[in-house]
Amino acid sequence: MQAATPVLPRKTREIQNAICDSTRWNGIQFRDGDIVIATYGKTGTTLMQQIVGQLIFGGDVDGSVHEKSPWVDMRLMPINEVVALLDAQRHRRFLKTHLALDAMVFSPRVKYIYVGRDGRDTVWSLYNHHAGYTPQMYQMVNSIPDRVGPPLEPPSGDVVQYFREWLAGGGHPLGGTFWEHNQQWWNVRHLPNVLLVHYNNLRADLPGEIRRIAGFLDIAIDEARFPAIVESCSFESMQKAAAERAPMMSVVWEKGAHTFFNKGTNGRWREVLPAADVQLYEEAVRANLTPDCARWVATGEIAV
């Protein structure tokens, strides 16, 4: 008896706001072997782009990874320029998205890597990211023609207030809620072209996770270059490289690369977030995630 053909996810909606526009993906022509790195945001997206870029180029990557791995749904760069960039690429392409799965065109030709992280750690990084924008960045985002929804505004208070607004459904507008992001990708984790990676595991065993990602992408590792690949994916190396190779960061963030790569640590919320807010978060987890997905989001553990 032949195994049943797996049911692939289908796009059922569009997401449009001041930052993201899911319709920009509708005209992307996929190639066999394309890689899509999907995250809610501030869960290790750029680290994953760095890992994949290092694997594709064998540890020899010139320039910023963002130039080679465009964020397709981001409205700042005209979509015709993004398409032209992708069409001109002759290497194996790796694209970035912050969209929930049900707002994406899912292709069996593509390998998908989804990166997860505890929601509280995500919000702490997201607040630093959002609060660190320069006035020029807010102006650039809000002045793009055909914006949908309200303008992007600075956070209205401190990180605890930001957390409360995020939990209530506000916060930084991206490509869907934290809950639907994680649950939707969790639900398709068994598909052969989907890999779930957790930020905790990237921090705890970077070499092991790089090898696991390489195996999923069918990329052979040059063992002689592997230590250099691992080193280039360290937090310190990426922060230093961003400061040297991405001058636009000083336009986007007040402290440039030091805002974008702030600390990279977990648990900062533990000493700040009141117990009542922790309880509200845990209640939201139970209301929005299945128990096995909730465990993975919190710890990176997948029960066999």
Secondary structure, DSSP 8 states (H G I E B T S, - for coil): ---------------BSSSBBGGGGTT----TT-EEEEESSSSSHHHHHHHHHHHHTTT---S-HHHHS-BTTBTTS-HHHHHHHHHH--S--EEEE-B-GGGS---TTSEEEEEE--HHHHHHHHHHHHHTB-HHHHHHHHTSTT--SS-----SS-HHHHHHHHHTT-SS--BS-HHHHHHHHHHTTTSTTEEEEEHHHHHH-HHHHHHHHHHHHT----TTTHHHHHHHTSHHHHHHHHHHH-TTHHHHBTTTHHHHTS---S-GGGGTS-HHHHHHHHHHHHHHS-HHHHHHHHH-----
